[in-house]
Amino acid sequence: MIISKPQKSTVLSFTLFLAITATVITMNLVVVIRGELAAWYNYAIVGILVPIGAFVLYRIFILYKIVHMGNNQIQINYPVLHREKKYAVGDIVAWRENKVTTGKTSEYRELQVLFSDKNKLSIGHKEHTEYARMVQYLSQKAGKKRTPSE
């Protein structure tokens, strides 16, 4: 059984980012609400950081997912949302591994799996554990459904 979840370093860095963002937003909201000495940049900071903070909170923490692969099944757990999705390997319509060169020696890899109910699973190799084992599992169990990278 392969269990893949976000790496602790990724979660920790985004937690730190959200803590700093929440502090800056709170400080500027206090200035804006009091109305004294509120400058245009206080409004701009709140207007820019609130959507960015909300997006990161949603994508990283609310959509936190744990992927289990094994026994010809793929199970995706969303602990925060209290949801679970189970798919058989036969429910995979297509899958691929995208590789993008990000520098002279580094590359970013992402695994994308499309299921028959039009749901898509995307896993990055730097954000999730057990990435290589998941690619190997899909190659063995659903190798014919692999599509070439773009």
Protein Blocks (a to p, Z undefined) as FASTA:
>chain_A
ZZddddfklmmmmmmmmmmmmmmmmmmmmmmmnopopafklmmmmmmmmmmmmmmmmmmm
mmpccddeeehiacdddfknopacdddfklpmbdcdddddfbfkbccdddddddfkopac
dddfklpghklmmmmmmmmmmmmmpccdZZ
